[in-house]
Amino acid sequence: MATAVEQAVPSPYSDPQHTHRDVTGGWLRPAVFGAMDGLVSNLALMTGVAGGDVSSRTVVVTGLAGLAAGAFSMAAGEYTSVASQRELVEAELDIERLELRRNPEAEVRELAELYVARGVQPELAHEVARQLSADPEQALEIHAREELGVDPTDLPSPLVAAGSSFVSFALGALLPVLPYLLGADALWPAVTLALIGLFGCGAAVARVTARSWWYSGLRQLLLGGAAGGVTFVLGAFIGTAVG
């Protein structure tokens, strides 16, 4: 029969497993930040042009041009960046694959030394490394994770990165243009919708941070609003100077 002390101390095997949030942000983080980038940049572009006292048609054309230029620029940049990173990783994987084929024992010792450095006893570390290296593909994956910090089975796709960047940026950049496309002929509906969008994006970011949704939303609203306000003043100044 268990004593009172034994009953009071919970068993380590009976505790429910704790969970963690996805600290990488998953798909939400790049999607929201892409939309936020498009929203802030196009809002600032449109308010800057509107500050120069131009027609509504000019503001609309500017907004659509900013949407297209920004989305294509983001997609091209993301594609180049991810493709270059992937090519570098694949080149390093080829080197590691060649070393595993040419010097398998040296690679086993290298892996064992990594485990020893983490506190595993040398004999056990060598045995674990030997058993894990029995399968060449598994050995390559382990060496890639330990030495390069990458998962060779889950490398990012340049096309997916470019497409998602294009779509998220375009959706964000579309918000300040939308009121004009629906018939508005003044700047304030575009600014209002853009500020609402900024607050929404900031609140969505709170899902992958420890901040409250209203704090993140308000912070992004103020930053984006400040960018739009500054460019409006600059546009007005430049418009007056040029005129």
Secondary structure, 3 states (H helix, E strand, C coil): CCCHHHHHCCCCCCCCCCCCCCCCCCCHHHHHHHHHHHHHHHHHHHHHHHHCCCCHHHHHHHHHHHHHHHHHHHHHHHHHHHHHHHHHHHHHHHHHHHHHHHCHHHHHHHHHHHHHHCCCCHHHHHHHHHHHCCCHHHHHHHHHHHHHCCCCCCCCCHHHHHHHHHHHHHHHHHHHHHHHHCCCCCCHHHHHHHHHHHHHHHHHHHHHCCCCHHHHHHHHHHHHHHHHHHHHHHHHHHHHHHC
